[in-house]
């Protein structure tokens, strides 16, 4: 009898970007709990080292690695070094690193647009570009791209963030089509509000920052740990879309059914809440 391969989240040789905090940290811990070895990559070296040390203290193997995902040379180097660091070929890549940026269209500085796109979109592009061919050749594994409900939510004064996450979603869908039948699963994670450091680390107008902080306190319907577990399970099942919260799922369906009404309601609701 032919031995069936393990689900991709089990005993994985994984690379997680943005692993120093939030959902990325939760992915790293959960993969370790599932028997995996993990490269904890983050632009903040101290955070990466802290997370890796915590995982090592639990008896699992984790390697800290500083990397700017928006820098193609650094991501290429990570791809080249990963197998040696992990002790075996990479089987799972989680493109999680991201930043927040808000403000009205026409007021957000173009340099800030470039900064956000460099991390949120180009970071995922780089992760797919350098790792997807290796996974395809291996014929096994998975890629998780962390998008957001912002990819379809169209929240006002979040145009840059929305655009980058819509790009991540489109890239994930295309990659899934290209890798169909190869043994490599692709999942796009689209959460709504999850308590993370993205508000503190991002660039948001103070009014929007306070609104986002309040939303994380009052309206978070899940935790980063739960999202990581659910998403890895979805990857194992071969699911392309992972919408872990009911509000995101409802918005996804509403917009597909009545897009004009959806955007009108979103805009008017935002103005009421912002006043």
C-alpha positions as CSV (number, residue, x, y, z in Angstrom):
1,X,0.0,0.0,0.0
2,X,1.3,3.5,-0.9
3,X,1.9,5.6,2.1
4,X,-0.2,8.8,2.0
5,X,1.7,12.1,2.6
6,X,0.9,14.0,5.8
7,X,-1.3,17.1,5.5
8,X,0.9,20.1,4.7
9,X,0.5,21.6,8.2
10,X,1.9,18.5,9.9
11,X,5.6,18.1,10.5
12,X,6.2,21.0,8.1
13,X,9.5,22.6,7.2
14,X,8.0,26.1,7.2
15,X,8.9,29.7,6.5
16,X,6.7,32.3,8.2
17,X,7.2,36.0,7.4
18,X,6.1,38.6,9.9
19,X,6.5,36.0,12.6
20,X,7.5,38.4,15.2
21,X,4.0,39.3,16.3
22,X,0.3,38.9,15.7
23,X,-1.0,36.2,13.3
24,X,2.5,35.4,12.1
25,X,3.6,34.5,15.6
26,X,0.5,32.4,16.1
27,X,1.3,30.5,12.9
28,X,4.8,29.8,14.1
29,X,3.7,28.5,17.4
30,X,0.9,26.4,15.9
31,X,3.2,24.8,13.3
32,X,5.7,23.9,16.1
33,X,2.8,22.3,18.0
34,X,2.1,20.3,14.9
35,X,5.6,18.9,14.8
36,X,7.1,21.3,12.4
37,X,10.4,23.3,12.2
38,X,9.9,27.0,11.6
39,X,12.0,29.9,10.2
40,X,10.6,32.9,12.1
41,X,11.3,35.7,9.7
42,X,10.6,39.4,10.6
43,X,12.1,42.7,9.7
44,X,12.3,43.3,13.5
45,X,15.2,41.0,14.4
46,X,14.5,41.2,18.1
47,X,10.9,40.1,17.7
48,X,12.0,37.2,15.5
49,X,14.6,36.1,18.0
50,X,12.1,36.3,20.9
51,X,9.5,34.2,19.1
52,X,12.0,31.6,18.0
53,X,13.5,31.4,21.6
54,X,10.0,30.8,23.0
55,X,9.3,28.0,20.6
56,X,12.7,26.4,21.3
57,X,11.9,26.6,25.0
58,X,8.9,24.4,24.3
59,X,11.2,21.8,22.8
60,X,10.7,22.6,19.1
61,X,13.1,23.8,16.5
62,X,12.7,27.4,15.4
63,X,15.2,29.7,13.6
64,X,15.1,33.5,13.8
65,X,15.8,35.3,10.5
66,X,15.7,39.0,9.8
67,X,14.3,39.8,6.3
68,X,12.7,42.7,4.6
69,X,10.0,41.0,2.5
70,X,9.8,44.0,0.2
71,X,13.5,43.6,-0.8
72,X,13.8,41.0,-3.6
73,X,17.4,40.3,-2.8
74,X,16.7,39.5,0.8
75,X,13.8,37.3,-0.1
76,X,15.9,35.5,-2.7
77,X,18.6,34.9,0.0
78,X,15.9,33.6,2.4
79,X,14.8,31.2,-0.2
80,X,18.3,30.0,-0.9
81,X,19.2,29.6,2.8
82,X,15.9,28.1,4.0
83,X,16.6,24.4,3.2
84,X,20.0,24.5,5.0
85,X,18.5,26.3,8.0
86,X,15.6,23.9,8.3
87,X,17.6,20.8,7.6
88,X,15.3,19.7,4.7
89,X,13.4,21.2,1.8
90,X,10.8,23.8,2.6
91,X,7.2,22.4,2.5
92,X,5.2,25.3,3.7
93,X,5.4,29.1,3.2
94,X,3.2,31.6,5.0
95,X,3.4,35.1,3.5
96,X,2.1,37.0,6.4
97,X,4.2,40.2,6.8
98,X,2.0,43.3,6.5
99,X,1.6,46.9,7.5
100,X,-1.4,49.2,7.9
101,X,-1.9,52.5,6.1
102,X,-5.0,54.7,6.0
103,X,-6.2,58.1,4.8
104,X,-8.4,59.6,2.1
105,X,-7.5,59.1,-1.6
106,X,-5.5,62.1,-2.7
107,X,-4.2,62.8,0.7
108,X,-2.1,59.7,1.4
109,X,1.4,60.5,0.2
110,X,2.6,58.5,-2.8
111,X,5.7,57.5,-0.9
112,X,3.4,55.9,1.7
113,X,1.6,54.2,-1.1
114,X,4.9,52.7,-2.2
115,X,5.9,51.7,1.3
116,X,2.6,49.9,1.9
117,X,2.6,48.2,-1.5
118,X,6.2,47.2,-1.1
119,X,5.5,45.2,2.1
120,X,1.9,44.0,1.7
121,X,1.9,43.2,-2.0
122,X,5.5,42.9,-3.2
123,X,6.3,40.9,-0.1
124,X,3.8,38.3,-1.0
125,X,4.8,38.4,-4.7
126,X,8.4,37.8,-3.6
127,X,7.4,34.9,-1.4
128,X,5.4,33.3,-4.2
129,X,8.0,34.0,-6.8
130,X,11.0,32.5,-5.0
131,X,9.2,29.6,-3.2
132,X,6.4,28.4,-5.4
133,X,8.6,26.9,-8.1
134,X,10.5,24.9,-5.4
135,X,7.3,23.6,-3.9
136,X,5.9,22.7,-7.3
137,X,9.1,20.7,-8.1
138,X,8.8,19.0,-4.7
139,X,5.2,18.0,-5.5
140,X,4.0,18.6,-2.0
141,X,3.3,21.3,0.5
142,X,1.4,24.6,0.8
143,X,1.4,28.3,0.6
144,X,-0.8,30.6,2.8
145,X,-1.1,34.2,1.7
146,X,-2.4,36.5,4.4
147,X,-4.8,38.9,2.6
148,X,-7.7,40.5,4.5
149,X,-11.4,41.1,4.3
150,X,-10.1,44.5,3.1
151,X,-9.4,42.7,-0.2
152,X,-13.2,43.0,-0.9
153,X,-14.5,45.2,1.9
154,X,-13.9,48.6,0.3
155,X,-13.6,50.4,3.7
156,X,-13.3,54.2,3.1
157,X,-10.0,55.9,3.8
158,X,-8.2,52.6,3.6
159,X,-7.6,52.6,-0.2
160,X,-3.9,51.7,-0.1
161,X,-4.4,48.8,2.3
162,X,-7.4,47.6,0.4
163,X,-5.6,47.7,-2.9
164,X,-2.6,45.7,-1.6
165,X,-4.9,43.0,-0.1
166,X,-7.0,42.8,-3.2
167,X,-3.8,42.1,-5.1
168,X,-2.8,39.4,-2.6
169,X,-6.2,37.7,-3.1
170,X,-5.9,37.8,-6.9
171,X,-2.4,36.5,-6.7
172,X,-3.5,33.6,-4.5
173,X,-6.3,32.7,-6.8
174,X,-4.0,32.7,-9.8
175,X,-1.4,30.7,-8.0
176,X,-3.9,28.1,-6.9
177,X,-4.9,27.6,-10.5
178,X,-1.3,27.3,-11.6
179,X,-0.5,24.7,-8.9
180,X,-3.7,22.7,-9.3
181,X,-2.9,19.0,-9.4
182,X,0.7,19.5,-8.3
183,X,0.3,18.4,-4.7
184,X,0.7,22.0,-3.4
185,X,-2.3,23.6,-1.7
186,X,-2.9,27.4,-1.7
187,X,-5.0,29.2,0.9
188,X,-5.8,32.9,1.1
189,X,-6.6,34.1,4.6
190,X,-9.1,37.0,4.7
191,X,-9.8,38.0,8.3
192,X,-11.6,41.1,9.5
193,X,-10.6,42.4,13.0
194,X,-7.9,40.4,14.8
195,X,-6.0,41.9,17.7
196,X,-2.4,42.4,16.4
197,X,0.3,45.1,16.3
198,X,-0.7,46.3,12.8
199,X,-2.3,49.5,14.1
200,X,0.6,50.5,16.3
201,X,3.2,49.6,13.6
202,X,1.3,51.2,10.7
203,X,0.7,54.7,9.4
204,X,-2.8,55.8,10.2
205,X,-4.4,59.2,10.8
206,X,-5.0,59.5,14.5
207,X,-8.8,59.5,14.1
208,X,-8.6,56.2,12.1
209,X,-6.0,54.8,14.5
210,X,-8.3,55.3,17.5
211,X,-11.2,53.8,15.6
212,X,-9.1,50.8,14.7
213,X,-8.0,50.3,18.3
214,X,-11.5,50.5,19.5
215,X,-12.6,48.0,16.9
216,X,-10.0,45.5,18.0
217,X,-11.2,45.8,21.6
218,X,-14.9,45.7,20.9
219,X,-15.5,43.9,17.7
220,X,-12.8,41.2,17.4
221,X,-14.7,38.0,17.0
222,X,-11.7,35.7,17.2
223,X,-8.0,35.6,18.2
224,X,-4.8,35.3,16.3
225,X,-4.2,31.8,17.7
226,X,-7.6,30.6,16.6
227,X,-7.2,32.1,13.1
228,X,-3.8,30.3,12.7
229,X,-5.4,27.0,13.7
230,X,-8.4,27.4,11.4
231,X,-6.3,28.5,8.5
232,X,-3.8,25.6,8.7
233,X,-6.8,23.2,8.9
234,X,-8.3,24.9,5.8
235,X,-5.0,24.5,4.0
236,X,-4.9,20.8,4.9
237,X,-8.5,20.4,3.4
238,X,-7.3,22.2,0.2
239,X,-9.6,25.2,0.7
240,X,-8.7,28.3,-1.3
241,X,-10.5,30.9,0.8
242,X,-10.4,31.2,4.6
243,X,-12.8,33.7,6.1
244,X,-12.6,33.0,9.8
245,X,-15.3,35.4,11.0
246,X,-19.0,35.6,10.4
247,X,-18.9,39.4,9.6
248,X,-16.3,38.9,6.8
249,X,-18.3,36.0,5.4
250,X,-21.5,38.0,5.4
251,X,-19.8,41.0,3.7
252,X,-18.2,38.7,1.1
253,X,-21.6,37.3,0.2
254,X,-23.5,40.6,0.3
255,X,-21.0,42.4,-2.0
256,X,-21.2,39.6,-4.5
257,X,-25.0,39.7,-4.6
258,X,-25.5,43.5,-4.5
259,X,-22.2,45.3,-5.1
260,X,-23.7,48.8,-5.6
261,X,-25.9,48.7,-2.5
262,X,-23.0,47.2,-0.5
263,X,-20.6,50.1,-1.3
264,X,-23.3,52.7,-0.6
265,X,-24.1,51.2,2.8
266,X,-20.4,50.9,3.7
267,X,-19.7,54.5,2.8
268,X,-22.8,55.9,4.7
269,X,-22.1,53.8,7.7
270,X,-18.5,54.9,7.9
271,X,-19.5,58.6,7.7
272,X,-22.0,58.1,10.6
273,X,-19.4,56.3,12.7
274,X,-16.7,58.9,11.9
275,X,-18.8,61.9,12.9
